[in-house]
Amino acid sequence: MVWPEVGIYVGEGASHSWTWFADIFDQRGIYSVRFFDEAAIADGALDAIDVLFISGGDTFAIAEGLGSTGAAQLEAFITAGGVYIGSCAGAYLPLKSSLYPLNQFNLATSRITNLTKNLPAPKQMAEKFCTEYGCRYVFHPVREEVRVKIAGGFSCAGQELSVPLYGGPAMTVSDDIEVLAYYAGFTDKTEFLVDREVAEQTLIGNVAIARKRLGQGVIYLLGPHFEHPHYPEANSIIFEAMLDSYTGPRRQPDDSAEFACDEPGIVNKNLMRAFKSEISNGRIVALALERMPYTWLIGKKVYDPEKIRVFLESIWSRIDALEQGICVHEQEIERLLATAQQVTVSLKILKNEPGAENDSGGVAEQLFYNLRQLAAGFLSLYFRLKELRSAGVEGFRSAANSDARAEVR
């Protein structure tokens, strides 16, 4: 199987859930994966990929970060034959809106059903229950597992799947979309944030997956997180959508930056030891933070300590792969180590300083920025090495050329 070239958005507004895409691609042996922030997209990074994924986070911050330039790049990418797959926040982004900065996108006319002027009373998780949307509110009736009926477009059409929902939209039918799945019910794992009757009215029977053809390309809008690695049946939706409209690479691979290791199989062990130690320290402090009742409001999204370890575990679970028979350039590890040290410093401040739980825009914001940078930088290196190994190449890219593969600035 020849898979498309994949891009994952990791920039402004992206939460931890983009790492789930990395997880399922790794499990499937799909290694041609890049990680893009808004600056890379503005510089034309989408020209190098076939499929773009935008997962959960703060939709307003994502739209603000991408801006009009990113919106134009995104539309050009799709109309030229690209596949856009948006999950949760990435599904909200292209939907019809008159509110800035979302009105710079407006690629599908479907609207959301979880939008209201009169909020129902929350039963729990009041801090995560709703987001202001102009003079109205986007509210989230449930969290955790829901049932989704696949209506068409996939090999599992006619089946019901369980899949997690963490704030993603329920969408209305519109003339320009195909309805591929709708919300069908709840499970014993569903957590109701409002009365069950309100949740049923908001979700059940409304669109969970929509598809829109745009030019030569296609847009997939997924309310729930079909990319969650604990739901392999749901993951099949992602893999099938990736191949929609894909007829072969849109570009020729550039191997000019690759060259053989000077010392095959040798890694700077002192640097690697220091990096592993820093990630381990960060995991310990992050675990301690999870025992504290902290949340941080960054932009319009509430972050909690549990999200921190998702980033760190995405590194820790793969960290030994950097020492297994292939060289890694010293400067790459030095950059990762420096960012990991900044992460640990921020974690210790949030854990030890009085009032840190009320920090909504200082240390916590810098922490999650650095976590994105750290995880994206590491995973860029990891996927690059896995791709080289799978092709039988024992080599690496020089530090000067590494940004051709790791697009995060």
DAJOVEN-V818679 format. One record per residue. RES is the residue in three letters. SS is DSSP state (~ for helix, > for strand, _ for the rest). Layout:
BEGIN
RES/SS  RES/SS
END
This chain:
BEGIN
MET/_  VAL/_  TRP/_  PRO/_  GLU/_  VAL/>  GLY/>  ILE/>  TYR/>  VAL/_  GLY/_  GLU/_  GLY/_  ALA/>  SER/_  HIS/_  SER/_  TRP/~  THR/~  TRP/~  PHE/~  ALA/~  ASP/~  ILE/~  PHE/~  ASP/~  GLN/~  ARG/~  GLY/_  ILE/_  TYR/_  SER/_  VAL/>  ARG/>  PHE/>  PHE/>  ASP/_  GLU/~  ALA/~  ALA/~  ILE/~  ALA/~  ASP/_  GLY/_  ALA/~  LEU/~  ASP/~  ALA/~  ILE/_  ASP/_  VAL/>  LEU/>  PHE/>  ILE/>  SER/_  GLY/_  GLY/>  ASP/_  THR/~  PHE/~  ALA/~  ILE/~  ALA/~  GLU/~  GLY/~  LEU/~  GLY/~  SER/~  THR/~  GLY/~  ALA/~  ALA/~  GLN/~  LEU/~  GLU/~  ALA/~  PHE/~  ILE/~  THR/~  ALA/_  GLY/_  GLY/_  VAL/>  TYR/>  ILE/>  GLY/>  SER/>  CYS/_  ALA/~  GLY/~  ALA/~  TYR/~  LEU/~  PRO/_  LEU/>  LYS/_  SER/_  SER/_  LEU/_  TYR/_  PRO/_  LEU/~  ASN/~  GLN/~  PHE/_  ASN/_  LEU/_  ALA/>  THR/_  SER/_  ARG/_  ILE/>  THR/_  ASN/_  LEU/>  THR/>  LYS/_  ASN/_  LEU/_  PRO/_  ALA/_  PRO/_  LYS/_  GLN/_  MET/_  ALA/~  GLU/~  LYS/~  PHE/_  CYS/>  THR/>  GLU/>  TYR/>  GLY/_  CYS/_  ARG/>  TYR/>  VAL/>  PHE/>  HIS/_  PRO/_  VAL/>  ARG/>  GLU/>  GLU/>  VAL/>  ARG/>  VAL/>  LYS/>  ILE/>  ALA/_  GLY/_  GLY/_  PHE/_  SER/_  CYS/_  ALA/_  GLY/_  GLN/_  GLU/>  LEU/>  SER/>  VAL/>  PRO/>  LEU/>  TYR/_  GLY/_  GLY/_  PRO/_  ALA/_  MET/>  THR/_  VAL/_  SER/_  ASP/_  ASP/_  ILE/_  GLU/>  VAL/>  LEU/>  ALA/>  TYR/>  TYR/>  ALA/>  GLY/>  PHE/>  THR/_  ASP/_  LYS/_  THR/_  GLU/>  PHE/>  LEU/_  VAL/_  ASP/_  ARG/~  GLU/~  VAL/~  ALA/~  GLU/~  GLN/~  THR/~  LEU/~  ILE/_  GLY/_  ASN/_  VAL/>  ALA/>  ILE/>  ALA/>  ARG/>  LYS/>  ARG/>  LEU/>  GLY/_  GLN/_  GLY/>  VAL/>  ILE/>  TYR/>  LEU/>  LEU/>  GLY/_  PRO/_  HIS/_  PHE/_  GLU/_  HIS/_  PRO/_  HIS/_  TYR/_  PRO/~  GLU/~  ALA/~  ASN/~  SER/~  ILE/~  ILE/~  PHE/~  GLU/~  ALA/~  MET/~  LEU/_  ASP/_  SER/_  TYR/_  THR/_  GLY/_  PRO/_  ARG/_  ARG/_  GLN/_  PRO/_  ASP/_  ASP/_  SER/_  ALA/_  GLU/>  PHE/>  ALA/>  CYS/_  ASP/_  GLU/_  PRO/_  GLY/_  ILE/_  VAL/_  ASN/_  LYS/~  ASN/~  LEU/~  MET/~  ARG/~  ALA/~  PHE/~  LYS/~  SER/~  GLU/~  ILE/~  SER/~  ASN/~  GLY/~  ARG/~  ILE/~  VAL/~  ALA/~  LEU/~  ALA/~  LEU/~  GLU/~  ARG/_  MET/_  PRO/_  TYR/_  THR/>  TRP/>  LEU/>  ILE/>  GLY/_  LYS/_  LYS/>  VAL/>  TYR/>  ASP/>  PRO/_  GLU/~  LYS/~  ILE/~  ARG/~  VAL/~  PHE/~  LEU/~  GLU/~  SER/~  ILE/~  TRP/~  SER/_  ARG/_  ILE/~  ASP/~  ALA/~  LEU/~  GLU/~  GLN/_  GLY/_  ILE/_  CYS/_  VAL/_  HIS/_  GLU/~  GLN/~  GLU/~  ILE/~  GLU/~  ARG/~  LEU/~  LEU/~  ALA/~  THR/~  ALA/~  GLN/~  GLN/~  VAL/~  THR/~  VAL/~  SER/~  LEU/~  LYS/~  ILE/~  LEU/~  LYS/~  ASN/~  GLU/_  PRO/_  GLY/_  ALA/~  GLU/~  ASN/~  ASP/_  SER/_  GLY/_  GLY/_  VAL/~  ALA/~  GLU/~  GLN/~  LEU/~  PHE/~  TYR/~  ASN/~  LEU/~  ARG/~  GLN/~  LEU/~  ALA/~  ALA/~  GLY/~  PHE/~  LEU/~  SER/~  LEU/~  TYR/~  PHE/~  ARG/~  LEU/~  LYS/~  GLU/~  LEU/~  ARG/~  SER/~  ALA/_  GLY/_  VAL/_  GLU/_  GLY/>  PHE/>  ARG/>  SER/_  ALA/~  ALA/~  ASN/~  SER/~  ASP/~  ALA/~  ARG/_  ALA/_  GLU/_  VAL/_  ARG/_
END
